[in-house]
Amino acid sequence: MTKKALRGGMRARLAALPPERFLREGRAAAAALVKSPTWAGAHAILLFRSLPREIDTGPLAEAARAAGKGLFFPRVEAADSAAPPGVSRAMRFYAAFPGEGAWTPDACGITAPARGRPLAAADFPCLILTPGLCFDAEGRRLGRGGGFYDRFFARLDNAGAAYTACGLCLECQLIPPHEERIPTDTWDTAMDLVLAGGILSVGRPRHSAA
């Protein structure tokens, strides 16, 4: 199955779900993750603000605040001179909490924190909760096609940063092992962990923040 076909099928599946499903599984995800050693070992949590038909990340934001961890959200901005040829936009993370401070549309039109304190060396090791349309049992991820997270992970790898990449989704977005694997390209980053609702599973550990 091609990436395009898989994206279309998953979007149709998500569109058919009742709204309460996204919050219920968001709560289950937070309850499962806070019990894990990965959560305990992370100085900061990098989280995304839920788009329509994405698992609700509000419970995880509240859990990060309760634990006294740094909390960062992404903002897509103009790329700097270090960006690869042909790349005009980059994703950067800023300290924020939903509902507080200034939140404005970014270069993709997604509501994001205004440019406050950026992610810094002192915030590592960190746990990066990563969105996706679907994931498989080996940590492969199918995103929306922008490549922002894959380029962000590549920058961290080049800098030798300690982080754990954790895919975050509903249970129905996790493709069972017996089904066809998610197609990938050489630049696609596999997840160390996948958190699907309340189920936390190992992907391909490579960046352990422990």
C-alpha positions as CSV (number, residue, x, y, z in Angstrom):
1,M,0.0,0.0,0.0
2,T,1.3,3.5,-0.9
3,K,1.7,6.3,1.7
4,K,-1.1,8.2,-0.1
5,A,-3.5,5.3,0.1
6,L,-2.7,4.6,3.7
7,R,-3.2,8.3,4.6
8,G,-6.6,8.4,2.9
9,G,-7.8,5.2,4.6
10,M,-6.7,6.4,8.1
11,R,-8.3,9.8,7.7
12,A,-11.6,8.2,6.8
13,R,-11.3,5.9,9.8
14,L,-10.7,8.8,12.1
15,A,-13.5,10.9,10.7
16,A,-16.0,8.2,11.7
17,L,-15.0,8.2,15.4
18,P,-17.1,10.0,18.0
19,P,-15.4,13.1,19.6
20,E,-15.3,11.6,23.1
21,R,-13.0,8.8,21.8
22,F,-10.1,11.3,21.3
23,L,-10.3,12.6,24.9
24,R,-10.8,9.2,26.5
25,E,-7.7,7.7,24.8
26,G,-5.8,10.9,25.6
27,R,-6.5,10.3,29.3
28,A,-5.5,6.7,29.0
29,A,-2.2,7.6,27.3
30,A,-1.3,10.1,30.0
31,A,-2.1,7.5,32.7
32,A,0.2,4.9,31.1
33,L,3.1,7.2,30.2
34,V,3.5,8.8,33.7
35,K,4.2,5.3,35.1
36,S,7.1,4.6,32.7
37,P,10.8,5.1,33.3
38,T,11.0,7.1,30.1
39,W,8.8,9.7,31.6
40,A,10.7,9.7,34.9
41,G,14.0,10.2,33.1
42,A,13.0,13.1,30.9
43,H,13.9,16.7,31.9
44,A,11.4,18.0,29.4
45,I,8.3,16.9,27.4
46,L,7.9,18.0,23.8
47,L,4.3,17.8,22.9
48,F,2.0,18.7,20.1
49,R,-1.3,20.6,20.3
50,S,-4.0,18.3,19.0
51,L,-5.5,19.0,15.6
52,P,-9.1,17.9,14.8
53,R,-9.3,14.1,14.8
54,E,-6.0,13.7,16.8
55,I,-5.7,12.1,20.2
56,D,-6.3,14.8,22.9
57,T,-2.9,15.9,24.3
58,G,-4.4,18.0,27.1
59,P,-4.1,15.3,29.8
60,L,-0.4,14.9,29.0
61,A,0.2,18.6,29.2
62,E,-1.5,18.6,32.7
63,A,0.6,15.6,33.7
64,A,3.8,17.4,32.7
65,R,2.9,20.5,34.7
66,A,2.0,18.3,37.7
67,A,5.4,16.6,37.5
68,G,7.3,19.9,37.3
69,K,8.7,19.1,33.9
70,G,9.5,21.5,31.1
71,L,6.8,21.6,28.5
72,F,7.5,22.6,24.9
73,F,5.3,22.9,21.8
74,P,6.3,23.2,18.1
75,R,6.2,26.3,15.9
76,V,6.9,26.1,12.2
77,E,9.0,29.2,11.1
78,A,11.2,30.3,8.3
79,A,14.3,28.1,8.1
80,D,17.8,29.5,8.7
81,S,20.9,29.2,6.6
82,A,21.7,25.7,8.1
83,A,18.6,24.2,6.5
84,P,19.0,21.7,3.7
85,P,18.8,23.1,0.1
86,G,15.2,23.7,-0.9
87,V,13.8,23.7,2.6
88,S,12.2,27.0,3.5
89,R,10.5,26.2,6.8
90,A,11.7,24.5,10.0
91,M,10.0,23.4,13.2
92,R,11.3,24.7,16.5
93,F,10.0,24.1,20.0
94,Y,9.2,26.8,22.6
95,A,8.3,26.5,26.3
96,A,4.6,27.0,26.7
97,F,1.4,25.7,28.4
98,P,-2.0,25.6,26.5
99,G,-4.2,28.5,27.4
100,E,-1.4,30.6,28.8
101,G,0.8,33.2,27.1
102,A,0.6,34.2,23.4
103,W,-0.5,31.6,20.9
104,T,-0.7,32.6,17.2
105,P,-0.9,30.8,13.9
106,D,2.5,29.6,12.6
107,A,3.8,29.3,9.0
108,C,1.4,26.3,8.5
109,G,-1.6,28.1,10.0
110,I,-1.5,26.0,13.1
111,T,-2.0,27.6,16.5
112,A,1.4,27.6,18.2
113,P,3.2,29.3,21.0
114,A,4.8,32.7,20.3
115,R,8.5,32.8,20.3
116,G,9.3,32.5,24.0
117,R,12.1,30.4,25.6
118,P,13.4,28.0,23.0
119,L,14.4,24.4,23.7
120,A,18.0,24.4,25.0
121,A,20.7,22.0,26.0
122,A,19.6,22.0,29.6
123,D,16.3,20.5,28.6
124,F,17.9,17.2,27.5
125,P,17.3,14.3,27.8
126,C,13.8,14.9,26.6
127,L,10.8,12.9,25.6
128,I,9.3,13.9,22.2
129,L,5.6,12.9,21.8
130,T,5.3,12.7,18.0
131,P,2.0,12.8,16.0
132,G,1.3,10.6,13.1
133,L,-1.6,9.2,11.0
134,C,-0.5,5.7,11.9
135,F,2.3,3.7,13.4
136,D,3.3,0.0,13.3
137,A,4.7,-2.4,15.8
138,E,8.3,-1.7,14.8
139,G,8.0,2.1,15.4
140,R,7.5,3.1,11.7
141,R,5.5,6.3,11.4
142,L,3.4,7.8,8.7
143,G,3.0,11.5,9.2
144,R,1.1,14.1,7.2
145,G,3.8,14.5,4.6
146,G,5.5,17.8,5.7
147,G,8.7,16.2,6.9
148,F,9.1,18.6,9.8
149,Y,9.5,16.0,12.5
150,D,12.0,13.9,10.4
151,R,14.2,17.0,9.8
152,F,13.9,17.9,13.5
153,F,15.1,14.4,14.5
154,A,17.9,14.6,12.0
155,R,19.2,17.8,13.6
156,L,19.1,16.3,17.1
157,D,21.0,13.2,15.8
158,N,23.6,15.4,14.2
159,A,24.0,17.2,17.5
160,G,24.3,14.0,19.5
161,A,21.3,14.9,21.6
162,A,19.8,12.4,24.1
163,Y,16.0,12.0,23.5
164,T,13.3,9.4,23.2
165,A,10.9,9.6,20.2
166,C,7.5,8.3,21.2
167,G,4.7,8.1,18.7
168,L,1.3,9.1,20.1
169,C,-2.0,8.0,18.6
170,L,-5.3,6.2,19.1
171,E,-5.3,2.5,19.4
172,C,-7.0,2.2,16.0
173,Q,-4.0,4.0,14.5
174,L,-1.6,1.3,15.5
175,I,-1.2,-1.2,12.6
176,P,-1.1,-4.8,14.0
177,P,2.1,-6.9,13.3
178,H,0.2,-9.3,10.9
179,E,-0.9,-6.4,8.6
180,E,1.2,-4.8,5.9
181,R,4.1,-2.6,7.2
182,I,4.1,1.1,6.8
183,P,6.1,2.1,3.7
184,T,9.1,4.3,4.6
185,D,11.8,6.3,2.9
186,T,15.4,6.7,3.9
187,W,14.7,10.0,5.7
188,D,11.9,8.6,7.8
189,T,12.7,8.3,11.5
190,A,11.5,5.3,13.4
191,M,10.0,5.7,16.9
192,D,11.7,4.4,20.0
193,L,8.3,3.9,21.6
194,V,4.7,4.0,20.5
195,L,1.9,5.1,22.8
196,A,-1.5,4.1,21.4
197,G,-4.2,5.1,23.8
198,G,-3.2,3.3,27.0
199,I,-0.9,0.8,25.3
200,L,2.9,1.7,25.4
201,S,5.0,-0.5,23.2
202,V,8.7,-0.6,22.2
203,G,9.5,0.4,18.6
204,R,13.2,0.6,17.7
205,P,15.1,2.1,20.7
206,R,18.0,4.2,19.5
207,H,17.9,7.5,21.4
208,S,17.3,6.4,25.0
209,A,16.9,9.3,27.4
210,A,17.5,7.1,30.4
